[in-house]
Amino acid sequence: MTDSEAIKEMHHLAMASRDRAYCPYSNFAVGACILGANGKYYTGCNVEKAVNSLCAEGTAIVKMVEDGCR
C-alpha cells in the first residue's frame, strides 16, 4: 500500500470514528486514526463527561498500547 493510499484509509477510518463520538457539551465530534508499527490502524473518538473528557487521539493510543503495540 502506498503512503497516499494509507493516508486515505486513515482519513476514512477517522471520519467513521468521529461519527461515534459522544460530545453532548461541545457538540464538536472528533475522530482520529493512527498507524501502529505493527501495520494495524487504531481509531478513537472524543468522549465527553460533565467533569472532563477523553480526546480522540488519546483513545486511539490507548487502544494501540492495549493491543501490545508500542
mmCIF file of the N, C-alpha and C atoms, coordinates in Angstrom:
data_MODEL
# 
_entry.id   MODEL 
# 
loop_
_atom_site.group_PDB 
_atom_site.id 
_atom_site.type_symbol 
_atom_site.label_atom_id 
_atom_site.label_alt_id 
_atom_site.label_comp_id 
_atom_site.label_asym_id 
_atom_site.label_entity_id 
_atom_site.label_seq_id 
_atom_site.pdbx_PDB_ins_code 
_atom_site.Cartn_x 
_atom_site.Cartn_y 
_atom_site.Cartn_z 
_atom_site.occupancy 
_atom_site.B_iso_or_equiv 
_atom_site.pdbx_formal_charge 
_atom_site.auth_seq_id 
_atom_site.auth_comp_id 
_atom_site.auth_asym_id 
_atom_site.auth_atom_id 
_atom_site.pdbx_PDB_model_num 
ATOM 1   N N  . MET A 1 1  ? 0.849   -1.174 0.000  1.00 0.00 ? 1  MET A N  1 
ATOM 2   C CA . MET A 1 1  ? 0.000   0.000  0.000  1.00 0.00 ? 1  MET A CA 1 
ATOM 3   C C  . MET A 1 1  ? 0.897   1.240  0.000  1.00 0.00 ? 1  MET A C  1 
ATOM 4   N N  . THR A 1 2  ? 0.582   2.186  -0.849 1.00 0.00 ? 2  THR A N  1 
ATOM 5   C CA . THR A 1 2  ? 1.370   3.416  -0.913 1.00 0.00 ? 2  THR A CA 1 
ATOM 6   C C  . THR A 1 2  ? 1.018   4.318  0.264  1.00 0.00 ? 2  THR A C  1 
ATOM 7   N N  . ASP A 1 3  ? 1.876   5.294  0.510  1.00 0.00 ? 3  ASP A N  1 
ATOM 8   C CA . ASP A 1 3  ? 1.598   6.260  1.578  1.00 0.00 ? 3  ASP A CA 1 
ATOM 9   C C  . ASP A 1 3  ? 0.284   6.990  1.327  1.00 0.00 ? 3  ASP A C  1 
ATOM 10  N N  . SER A 1 4  ? 0.027   7.341  0.075  1.00 0.00 ? 4  SER A N  1 
ATOM 11  C CA . SER A 1 4  ? -1.199  8.052  -0.272 1.00 0.00 ? 4  SER A CA 1 
ATOM 12  C C  . SER A 1 4  ? -2.430  7.192  0.016  1.00 0.00 ? 4  SER A C  1 
ATOM 13  N N  . GLU A 1 5  ? -2.356  5.912  -0.293 1.00 0.00 ? 5  GLU A N  1 
ATOM 14  C CA . GLU A 1 5  ? -3.470  5.009  -0.017 1.00 0.00 ? 5  GLU A CA 1 
ATOM 15  C C  . GLU A 1 5  ? -3.675  4.841  1.486  1.00 0.00 ? 5  GLU A C  1 
ATOM 16  N N  . ALA A 1 6  ? -2.573  4.759  2.233  1.00 0.00 ? 6  ALA A N  1 
ATOM 17  C CA . ALA A 1 6  ? -2.656  4.616  3.688  1.00 0.00 ? 6  ALA A CA 1 
ATOM 18  C C  . ALA A 1 6  ? -3.297  5.862  4.310  1.00 0.00 ? 6  ALA A C  1 
ATOM 19  N N  . ILE A 1 7  ? -2.925  7.022  3.816  1.00 0.00 ? 7  ILE A N  1 
ATOM 20  C CA . ILE A 1 7  ? -3.490  8.265  4.342  1.00 0.00 ? 7  ILE A CA 1 
ATOM 21  C C  . ILE A 1 7  ? -4.987  8.342  4.044  1.00 0.00 ? 7  ILE A C  1 
ATOM 22  N N  . LYS A 1 8  ? -5.383  7.945  2.847  1.00 0.00 ? 8  LYS A N  1 
ATOM 23  C CA . LYS A 1 8  ? -6.808  7.940  2.505  1.00 0.00 ? 8  LYS A CA 1 
ATOM 24  C C  . LYS A 1 8  ? -7.579  6.977  3.408  1.00 0.00 ? 8  LYS A C  1 
ATOM 25  N N  . GLU A 1 9  ? -7.009  5.802  3.667  1.00 0.00 ? 9  GLU A N  1 
ATOM 26  C CA . GLU A 1 9  ? -7.662  4.833  4.549  1.00 0.00 ? 9  GLU A CA 1 
ATOM 27  C C  . GLU A 1 9  ? -7.758  5.381  5.968  1.00 0.00 ? 9  GLU A C  1 
ATOM 28  N N  . MET A 1 10 ? -6.699  6.016  6.451  1.00 0.00 ? 10 MET A N  1 
ATOM 29  C CA . MET A 1 10 ? -6.715  6.598  7.795  1.00 0.00 ? 10 MET A CA 1 
ATOM 30  C C  . MET A 1 10 ? -7.777  7.692  7.894  1.00 0.00 ? 10 MET A C  1 
ATOM 31  N N  . HIS A 1 11 ? -7.900  8.501  6.865  1.00 0.00 ? 11 HIS A N  1 
ATOM 32  C CA . HIS A 1 11 ? -8.904  9.563  6.856  1.00 0.00 ? 11 HIS A CA 1 
ATOM 33  C C  . HIS A 1 11 ? -10.299 8.953  6.912  1.00 0.00 ? 11 HIS A C  1 
ATOM 34  N N  . HIS A 1 12 ? -10.539 7.939  6.113  1.00 0.00 ? 12 HIS A N  1 
ATOM 35  C CA . HIS A 1 12 ? -11.835 7.265  6.107  1.00 0.00 ? 12 HIS A CA 1 
ATOM 36  C C  . HIS A 1 12 ? -12.159 6.690  7.498  1.00 0.00 ? 12 HIS A C  1 
ATOM 37  N N  . LEU A 1 13 ? -11.203 6.028  8.111  1.00 0.00 ? 13 LEU A N  1 
ATOM 38  C CA . LEU A 1 13 ? -11.416 5.430  9.430  1.00 0.00 ? 13 LEU A CA 1 
ATOM 39  C C  . LEU A 1 13 ? -11.639 6.496  10.505 1.00 0.00 ? 13 LEU A C  1 
ATOM 40  N N  . ALA A 1 14 ? -10.900 7.600  10.421 1.00 0.00 ? 14 ALA A N  1 
ATOM 41  C CA . ALA A 1 14 ? -11.071 8.686  11.397 1.00 0.00 ? 14 ALA A CA 1 
ATOM 42  C C  . ALA A 1 14 ? -12.461 9.315  11.280 1.00 0.00 ? 14 ALA A C  1 
ATOM 43  N N  . MET A 1 15 ? -12.936 9.490  10.057 1.00 0.00 ? 15 MET A N  1 
ATOM 44  C CA . MET A 1 15 ? -14.274 10.065 9.868  1.00 0.00 ? 15 MET A CA 1 
ATOM 45  C C  . MET A 1 15 ? -15.352 9.107  10.383 1.00 0.00 ? 15 MET A C  1 
ATOM 46  N N  . ALA A 1 16 ? -15.169 7.818  10.183 1.00 0.00 ? 16 ALA A N  1 
ATOM 47  C CA . ALA A 1 16 ? -16.124 6.839  10.701 1.00 0.00 ? 16 ALA A CA 1 
ATOM 48  C C  . ALA A 1 16 ? -16.120 6.839  12.230 1.00 0.00 ? 16 ALA A C  1 
ATOM 49  N N  . SER A 1 17 ? -14.937 6.977  12.815 1.00 0.00 ? 17 SER A N  1 
ATOM 50  C CA . SER A 1 17 ? -14.831 7.027  14.274 1.00 0.00 ? 17 SER A CA 1 
ATOM 51  C C  . SER A 1 17 ? -15.480 8.297  14.821 1.00 0.00 ? 17 SER A C  1 
ATOM 52  N N  . ARG A 1 18 ? -15.315 9.388  14.117 1.00 0.00 ? 18 ARG A N  1 
ATOM 53  C CA . ARG A 1 18 ? -15.918 10.660 14.530 1.00 0.00 ? 18 ARG A CA 1 
ATOM 54  C C  . ARG A 1 18 ? -17.433 10.529 14.662 1.00 0.00 ? 18 ARG A C  1 
ATOM 55  N N  . ASP A 1 19 ? -18.034 9.723  13.799 1.00 0.00 ? 19 ASP A N  1 
ATOM 56  C CA . ASP A 1 19 ? -19.483 9.529  13.862 1.00 0.00 ? 19 ASP A CA 1 
ATOM 57  C C  . ASP A 1 19 ? -19.926 8.847  15.156 1.00 0.00 ? 19 ASP A C  1 
ATOM 58  N N  . ARG A 1 20 ? -18.987 8.212  15.865 1.00 0.00 ? 20 ARG A N  1 
ATOM 59  C CA . ARG A 1 20 ? -19.319 7.526  17.113 1.00 0.00 ? 20 ARG A CA 1 
ATOM 60  C C  . ARG A 1 20 ? -18.951 8.353  18.355 1.00 0.00 ? 20 ARG A C  1 
ATOM 61  N N  . ALA A 1 21 ? -18.495 9.594  18.163 1.00 0.00 ? 21 ALA A N  1 
ATOM 62  C CA . ALA A 1 21 ? -18.112 10.452 19.283 1.00 0.00 ? 21 ALA A CA 1 
ATOM 63  C C  . ALA A 1 21 ? -19.316 10.761 20.166 1.00 0.00 ? 21 ALA A C  1 
ATOM 64  N N  . TYR A 1 22 ? -19.033 10.980 21.447 1.00 0.00 ? 22 TYR A N  1 
ATOM 65  C CA . TYR A 1 22 ? -20.063 11.374 22.410 1.00 0.00 ? 22 TYR A CA 1 
ATOM 66  C C  . TYR A 1 22 ? -19.683 12.752 22.930 1.00 0.00 ? 22 TYR A C  1 
ATOM 67  N N  . CYS A 1 23 ? -20.361 13.771 22.420 1.00 0.00 ? 23 CYS A N  1 
ATOM 68  C CA . CYS A 1 23 ? -19.977 15.149 22.757 1.00 0.00 ? 23 CYS A CA 1 
ATOM 69  C C  . CYS A 1 23 ? -21.205 16.028 22.995 1.00 0.00 ? 23 CYS A C  1 
ATOM 70  N N  . PRO A 1 24 ? -21.963 15.727 24.052 1.00 0.00 ? 24 PRO A N  1 
ATOM 71  C CA . PRO A 1 24 ? -23.189 16.487 24.309 1.00 0.00 ? 24 PRO A CA 1 
ATOM 72  C C  . PRO A 1 24 ? -22.946 17.917 24.784 1.00 0.00 ? 24 PRO A C  1 
ATOM 73  N N  . TYR A 1 25 ? -21.762 18.227 25.248 1.00 0.00 ? 25 TYR A N  1 
ATOM 74  C CA . TYR A 1 25 ? -21.487 19.560 25.794 1.00 0.00 ? 25 TYR A CA 1 
ATOM 75  C C  . TYR A 1 25 ? -20.936 20.509 24.738 1.00 0.00 ? 25 TYR A C  1 
ATOM 76  N N  . SER A 1 26 ? -19.951 20.063 23.982 1.00 0.00 ? 26 SER A N  1 
ATOM 77  C CA . SER A 1 26 ? -19.346 20.922 22.973 1.00 0.00 ? 26 SER A CA 1 
ATOM 78  C C  . SER A 1 26 ? -19.995 20.775 21.601 1.00 0.00 ? 26 SER A C  1 
ATOM 79  N N  . ASN A 1 27 ? -20.657 19.643 21.380 1.00 0.00 ? 27 ASN A N  1 
ATOM 80  C CA . ASN A 1 27 ? -21.185 19.324 20.049 1.00 0.00 ? 27 ASN A CA 1 
ATOM 81  C C  . ASN A 1 27 ? -20.097 19.376 18.982 1.00 0.00 ? 27 ASN A C  1 
ATOM 82  N N  . PHE A 1 28 ? -18.866 19.035 19.367 1.00 0.00 ? 28 PHE A N  1 
ATOM 83  C CA . PHE A 1 28 ? -17.723 19.047 18.454 1.00 0.00 ? 28 PHE A CA 1 
ATOM 84  C C  . PHE A 1 28 ? -17.140 17.633 18.412 1.00 0.00 ? 28 PHE A C  1 
ATOM 85  N N  . ALA A 1 29 ? -17.565 16.859 17.444 1.00 0.00 ? 29 ALA A N  1 
ATOM 86  C CA . ALA A 1 29 ? -17.122 15.472 17.314 1.00 0.00 ? 29 ALA A CA 1 
ATOM 87  C C  . ALA A 1 29 ? -15.742 15.409 16.666 1.00 0.00 ? 29 ALA A C  1 
ATOM 88  N N  . VAL A 1 30 ? -14.889 14.556 17.222 1.00 0.00 ? 30 VAL A N  1 
ATOM 89  C CA . VAL A 1 30 ? -13.528 14.381 16.707 1.00 0.00 ? 30 VAL A CA 1 
ATOM 90  C C  . VAL A 1 30 ? -13.257 12.895 16.552 1.00 0.00 ? 30 VAL A C  1 
ATOM 91  N N  . GLY A 1 31 ? -12.633 12.540 15.443 1.00 0.00 ? 31 GLY A N  1 
ATOM 92  C CA . GLY A 1 31 ? -12.181 11.177 15.215 1.00 0.00 ? 31 GLY A CA 1 
ATOM 93  C C  . GLY A 1 31 ? -10.698 11.200 14.903 1.00 0.00 ? 31 GLY A C  1 
ATOM 94  N N  . ALA A 1 32 ? -10.019 10.120 15.228 1.00 0.00 ? 32 ALA A N  1 
ATOM 95  C CA . ALA A 1 32 ? -8.578  10.029 14.967 1.00 0.00 ? 32 ALA A CA 1 
ATOM 96  C C  . ALA A 1 32 ? -8.238  8.623  14.516 1.00 0.00 ? 32 ALA A C  1 
ATOM 97  N N  . CYS A 1 33 ? -7.160  8.520  13.766 1.00 0.00 ? 33 CYS A N  1 
ATOM 98  C CA . CYS A 1 33 ? -6.651  7.217  13.348 1.00 0.00 ? 33 CYS A CA 1 
ATOM 99  C C  . CYS A 1 33 ? -5.134  7.291  13.324 1.00 0.00 ? 33 CYS A C  1 
ATOM 100 N N  . ILE A 1 34 ? -4.499  6.290  13.925 1.00 0.00 ? 34 ILE A N  1 
ATOM 101 C CA . ILE A 1 34 ? -3.038  6.214  13.894 1.00 0.00 ? 34 ILE A CA 1 
ATOM 102 C C  . ILE A 1 34 ? -2.643  4.853  13.340 1.00 0.00 ? 34 ILE A C  1 
ATOM 103 N N  . LEU A 1 35 ? -1.487  4.813  12.713 1.00 0.00 ? 35 LEU A N  1 
ATOM 104 C CA . LEU A 1 35 ? -0.947  3.580  12.154 1.00 0.00 ? 35 LEU A CA 1 
ATOM 105 C C  . LEU A 1 35 ? 0.152   3.084  13.078 1.00 0.00 ? 35 LEU A C  1 
ATOM 106 N N  . GLY A 1 36 ? -0.075  1.924  13.670 1.00 0.00 ? 36 GLY A N  1 
ATOM 107 C CA . GLY A 1 36 ? 0.910   1.363  14.590 1.00 0.00 ? 36 GLY A CA 1 
ATOM 108 C C  . GLY A 1 36 ? 2.102   0.760  13.850 1.00 0.00 ? 36 GLY A C  1 
ATOM 109 N N  . ALA A 1 37 ? 3.178   0.553  14.570 1.00 0.00 ? 37 ALA A N  1 
ATOM 110 C CA . ALA A 1 37 ? 4.378   -0.052 13.996 1.00 0.00 ? 37 ALA A CA 1 
ATOM 111 C C  . ALA A 1 37 ? 4.107   -1.475 13.503 1.00 0.00 ? 37 ALA A C  1 
ATOM 112 N N  . ASN A 1 38 ? 3.033   -2.072 14.003 1.00 0.00 ? 38 ASN A N  1 
ATOM 113 C CA . ASN A 1 38 ? 2.659   -3.425 13.592 1.00 0.00 ? 38 ASN A CA 1 
ATOM 114 C C  . ASN A 1 38 ? 1.825   -3.434 12.310 1.00 0.00 ? 38 ASN A C  1 
ATOM 115 N N  . GLY A 1 39 ? 1.580   -2.254 11.742 1.00 0.00 ? 39 GLY A N  1 
ATOM 116 C CA . GLY A 1 39 ? 0.834   -2.155 10.493 1.00 0.00 ? 39 GLY A CA 1 
ATOM 117 C C  . GLY A 1 39 ? -0.668  -2.060 10.657 1.00 0.00 ? 39 GLY A C  1 
ATOM 118 N N  . LYS A 1 40 ? -1.159  -2.093 11.893 1.00 0.00 ? 40 LYS A N  1 
ATOM 119 C CA . LYS A 1 40 ? -2.596  -2.001 12.139 1.00 0.00 ? 40 LYS A CA 1 
ATOM 120 C C  . LYS A 1 40 ? -3.015  -0.544 12.322 1.00 0.00 ? 40 LYS A C  1 
ATOM 121 N N  . TYR A 1 41 ? -4.266  -0.275 11.966 1.00 0.00 ? 41 TYR A N  1 
ATOM 122 C CA . TYR A 1 41 ? -4.850  1.036  12.193 1.00 0.00 ? 41 TYR A CA 1 
ATOM 123 C C  . TYR A 1 41 ? -5.604  1.017  13.520 1.00 0.00 ? 41 TYR A C  1 
ATOM 124 N N  . TYR A 1 42 ? -5.457  2.107  14.276 1.00 0.00 ? 42 TYR A N  1 
ATOM 125 C CA . TYR A 1 42 ? -6.162  2.249  15.552 1.00 0.00 ? 42 TYR A CA 1 
ATOM 126 C C  . TYR A 1 42 ? -6.941  3.553  15.515 1.00 0.00 ? 42 TYR A C  1 
ATOM 127 N N  . THR A 1 43 ? -8.225  3.459  15.861 1.00 0.00 ? 43 THR A N  1 
ATOM 128 C CA . THR A 1 43 ? -9.083  4.638  15.810 1.00 0.00 ? 43 THR A CA 1 
ATOM 129 C C  . THR A 1 43 ? -9.534  5.039  17.206 1.00 0.00 ? 43 THR A C  1 
ATOM 130 N N  . GLY A 1 44 ? -9.975  6.259  17.313 1.00 0.00 ? 44 GLY A N  1 
ATOM 131 C CA . GLY A 1 44 ? -10.518 6.760  18.566 1.00 0.00 ? 44 GLY A CA 1 
ATOM 132 C C  . GLY A 1 44 ? -11.431 7.936  18.300 1.00 0.00 ? 44 GLY A C  1 
ATOM 133 N N  . CYS A 1 45 ? -12.300 8.219  19.257 1.00 0.00 ? 45 CYS A N  1 
ATOM 134 C CA . CYS A 1 45 ? -13.187 9.374  19.165 1.00 0.00 ? 45 CYS A CA 1 
ATOM 135 C C  . CYS A 1 45 ? -13.221 10.057 20.524 1.00 0.00 ? 45 CYS A C  1 
ATOM 136 N N  . ASN A 1 46 ? -13.630 11.316 20.526 1.00 0.00 ? 46 ASN A N  1 
ATOM 137 C CA . ASN A 1 46 ? -13.720 12.014 21.801 1.00 0.00 ? 46 ASN A CA 1 
ATOM 138 C C  . ASN A 1 46 ? -14.965 11.573 22.563 1.00 0.00 ? 46 ASN A C  1 
ATOM 139 N N  . VAL A 1 47 ? -14.832 11.540 23.879 1.00 0.00 ? 47 VAL A N  1 
ATOM 140 C CA . VAL A 1 47 ? -15.926 11.159 24.773 1.00 0.00 ? 47 VAL A CA 1 
ATOM 141 C C  . VAL A 1 47 ? -15.960 12.189 25.898 1.00 0.00 ? 47 VAL A C  1 
ATOM 142 N N  . GLU A 1 48 ? -17.060 12.932 25.969 1.00 0.00 ? 48 GLU A N  1 
ATOM 143 C CA . GLU A 1 48 ? -17.175 13.982 26.977 1.00 0.00 ? 48 GLU A CA 1 
ATOM 144 C C  . GLU A 1 48 ? -17.974 13.515 28.189 1.00 0.00 ? 48 GLU A C  1 
ATOM 145 N N  . LYS A 1 49 ? -17.541 14.001 29.332 1.00 0.00 ? 49 LYS A N  1 
ATOM 146 C CA . LYS A 1 49 ? -18.276 13.819 30.583 1.00 0.00 ? 49 LYS A CA 1 
ATOM 147 C C  . LYS A 1 49 ? -18.453 15.207 31.183 1.00 0.00 ? 49 LYS A C  1 
ATOM 148 N N  . ALA A 1 50 ? -19.271 15.315 32.185 1.00 0.00 ? 50 ALA A N  1 
ATOM 149 C CA . ALA A 1 50 ? -19.529 16.620 32.792 1.00 0.00 ? 50 ALA A CA 1 
ATOM 150 C C  . ALA A 1 50 ? -18.261 17.237 33.381 1.00 0.00 ? 50 ALA A C  1 
ATOM 151 N N  . VAL A 1 51 ? -17.367 16.406 33.906 1.00 0.00 ? 51 VAL A N  1 
ATOM 152 C CA . VAL A 1 51 ? -16.176 16.905 34.588 1.00 0.00 ? 51 VAL A CA 1 
ATOM 153 C C  . VAL A 1 51 ? -14.980 17.030 33.648 1.00 0.00 ? 51 VAL A C  1 
ATOM 154 N N  . ASN A 1 52 ? -14.780 16.060 32.785 1.00 0.00 ? 52 ASN A N  1 
ATOM 155 C CA . ASN A 1 52 ? -13.641 16.092 31.866 1.00 0.00 ? 52 ASN A CA 1 
ATOM 156 C C  . ASN A 1 52 ? -13.987 15.288 30.623 1.00 0.00 ? 52 ASN A C  1 
ATOM 157 N N  . SER A 1 53 ? -13.030 15.128 29.747 1.00 0.00 ? 53 SER A N  1 
ATOM 158 C CA . SER A 1 53 ? -13.299 14.372 28.524 1.00 0.00 ? 53 SER A CA 1 
ATOM 159 C C  . SER A 1 53 ? -12.059 13.603 28.093 1.00 0.00 ? 53 SER A C  1 
ATOM 160 N N  . LEU A 1 54 ? -12.274 12.648 27.215 1.00 0.00 ? 54 LEU A N  1 
ATOM 161 C CA . LEU A 1 54 ? -11.192 11.873 26.619 1.00 0.00 ? 54 LEU A CA 1 
ATOM 162 C C  . LEU A 1 54 ? -11.045 12.333 25.179 1.00 0.00 ? 54 LEU A C  1 
ATOM 163 N N  . CYS A 1 55 ? -9.814  12.627 24.775 1.00 0.00 ? 55 CYS A N  1 
ATOM 164 C CA . CYS A 1 55 ? -9.612  13.079 23.405 1.00 0.00 ? 55 CYS A CA 1 
ATOM 165 C C  . CYS A 1 55 ? -9.524  11.886 22.454 1.00 0.00 ? 55 CYS A C  1 
ATOM 166 N N  . ALA A 1 56 ? -9.812  12.132 21.200 1.00 0.00 ? 56 ALA A N  1 
ATOM 167 C CA . ALA A 1 56 ? -9.805  11.080 20.186 1.00 0.00 ? 56 ALA A CA 1 
ATOM 168 C C  . ALA A 1 56 ? -8.420  10.458 20.033 1.00 0.00 ? 56 ALA A C  1 
ATOM 169 N N  . GLU A 1 57 ? -7.394  11.296 20.038 1.00 0.00 ? 57 GLU A N  1 
ATOM 170 C CA . GLU A 1 57 ? -6.033  10.809 19.854 1.00 0.00 ? 57 GLU A CA 1 
ATOM 171 C C  . GLU A 1 57 ? -5.606  9.913  21.010 1.00 0.00 ? 57 GLU A C  1 
ATOM 172 N N  . GLY A 1 58 ? -5.933  10.336 22.221 1.00 0.00 ? 58 GLY A N  1 
ATOM 173 C CA . GLY A 1 58 ? -5.589  9.540  23.398 1.00 0.00 ? 58 GLY A CA 1 
ATOM 174 C C  . GLY A 1 58 ? -6.303  8.201  23.399 1.00 0.00 ? 58 GLY A C  1 
ATOM 175 N N  . THR A 1 59 ? -7.559  8.205  22.964 1.00 0.00 ? 59 THR A N  1 
ATOM 176 C CA . THR A 1 59 ? -8.316  6.962  22.887 1.00 0.00 ? 59 THR A CA 1 
ATOM 177 C C  . THR A 1 59 ? -7.664  5.992  21.914 1.00 0.00 ? 59 THR A C  1 
ATOM 178 N N  . ALA A 1 60 ? -7.233  6.485  20.760 1.00 0.00 ? 60 ALA A N  1 
ATOM 179 C CA . ALA A 1 60 ? -6.571  5.634  19.765 1.00 0.00 ? 60 ALA A CA 1 
ATOM 180 C C  . ALA A 1 60 ? -5.258  5.080  20.311 1.00 0.00 ? 60 ALA A C  1 
ATOM 181 N N  . ILE A 1 61 ? -4.509  5.911  21.018 1.00 0.00 ? 61 ILE A N  1 
ATOM 182 C CA . ILE A 1 61 ? -3.231  5.471  21.583 1.00 0.00 ? 61 ILE A CA 1 
ATOM 183 C C  . ILE A 1 61 ? -3.450  4.387  22.630 1.00 0.00 ? 61 ILE A C  1 
ATOM 184 N N  . VAL A 1 62 ? -4.453  4.558  23.476 1.00 0.00 ? 62 VAL A N  1 
ATOM 185 C CA . VAL A 1 62 ? -4.746  3.542  24.499 1.00 0.00 ? 62 VAL A CA 1 
ATOM 186 C C  . VAL A 1 62 ? -5.103  2.211  23.835 1.00 0.00 ? 62 VAL A C  1 
ATOM 187 N N  . LYS A 1 63 ? -5.901  2.240  22.781 1.00 0.00 ? 63 LYS A N  1 
ATOM 188 C CA . LYS A 1 63 ? -6.264  1.029  22.077 1.00 0.00 ? 63 LYS A CA 1 
ATOM 189 C C  . LYS A 1 63 ? -5.026  0.360  21.460 1.00 0.00 ? 63 LYS A C  1 
ATOM 190 N N  . MET A 1 64 ? -4.122  1.156  20.933 1.00 0.00 ? 64 MET A N  1 
ATOM 191 C CA . MET A 1 64 ? -2.905  0.630  20.333 1.00 0.00 ? 64 MET A CA 1 
ATOM 192 C C  . MET A 1 64 ? -2.028  -0.039 21.377 1.00 0.00 ? 64 MET A C  1 
ATOM 193 N N  . VAL A 1 65 ? -1.820  0.620  22.515 1.00 0.00 ? 65 VAL A N  1 
ATOM 194 C CA . VAL A 1 65 ? -0.992  0.069  23.578 1.00 0.00 ? 65 VAL A CA 1 
ATOM 195 C C  . VAL A 1 65 ? -1.629  -1.195 24.147 1.00 0.00 ? 65 VAL A C  1 
ATOM 196 N N  . GLU A 1 66 ? -2.948  -1.183 24.297 1.00 0.00 ? 66 GLU A N  1 
ATOM 197 C CA . GLU A 1 66 ? -3.647  -2.355 24.801 1.00 0.00 ? 66 GLU A CA 1 
ATOM 198 C C  . GLU A 1 66 ? -3.435  -3.560 23.869 1.00 0.00 ? 66 GLU A C  1 
ATOM 199 N N  . ASP A 1 67 ? -3.282  -3.301 22.591 1.00 0.00 ? 67 ASP A N  1 
ATOM 200 C CA . ASP A 1 67 ? -3.059  -4.350 21.605 1.00 0.00 ? 67 ASP A CA 1 
ATOM 201 C C  . ASP A 1 67 ? -1.606  -4.839 21.602 1.00 0.00 ? 67 ASP A C  1 
ATOM 202 N N  . GLY A 1 68 ? -0.769  -4.205 22.423 1.00 0.00 ? 68 GLY A N  1 
ATOM 203 C CA . GLY A 1 68 ? 0.625   -4.633 22.537 1.00 0.00 ? 68 GLY A CA 1 
ATOM 204 C C  . GLY A 1 68 ? 1.589   -3.897 21.634 1.00 0.00 ? 68 GLY A C  1 
ATOM 205 N N  . CYS A 1 69 ? 1.117   -2.892 20.925 1.00 0.00 ? 69 CYS A N  1 
ATOM 206 C CA . CYS A 1 69 ? 1.974   -2.112 20.029 1.00 0.00 ? 69 CYS A CA 1 
ATOM 207 C C  . CYS A 1 69 ? 2.545   -0.932 20.797 1.00 0.00 ? 69 CYS A C  1 
ATOM 208 N N  . ARG A 1 70 ? 3.805   -0.647 20.584 1.00 0.00 ? 70 ARG A N  1 
ATOM 209 C CA . ARG A 1 70 ? 4.458   0.496  21.247 1.00 0.00 ? 70 ARG A CA 1 
ATOM 210 C C  . ARG A 1 70 ? 4.889   1.524  20.232 1.00 0.00 ? 70 ARG A C  1 
# 
